[in-house]
Amino acid sequence: MPDFSFLHDHGQDDGTIRINTAQSRPPPAKKPKPSKAAGCLMALLLVGGCTYWLQNLPKETPEQFEQADNRSLALVCAQSHIKDMLKAPRSAKWPGMFDVPDGRQHATKMADGTYVVRSFVDSQNSFGAMIRTWYVVRLQLHQSGNATVIEAELLE
């Protein structure tokens, strides 16, 4: 709050008011920094808690796995297999989940429990030019997170 004082308080008596705009505020309190030991303890508790939580997750039965929608897992497994088939696998640029034309989805679950992945990858060819290659992969997913590729084809 500004300090209002009359000038006659300072030895002058002409009736004017002097306003002092300098405000005195206490310096902000410094927050104490946690010690390295406290940081290590927090990290240890976090890792231990996560490990305990992961070990005590309810296990998914094979029937639940068969009924679940694992299209994302199928897409990742198909991309891993197709990457091995490319001339320059390190140059591969994969599309996002919503980048397929006409709103089609990348992975489809078939009636027999297999998945068919239809998508594309942009990668370098033998001459170093980026080209788009469409592919189709049919695979069977396993509860372990692995997949058995039944059929894979690059559409040139």
Helices and strands as residue ranges (DSSP letters): E 3-6, G 7-10, E 17-20, H 36-55, H 62-67, H 71-85, G 89-91, G 101-103, E 107-109, E 115-124, E 130-141, E 147-155
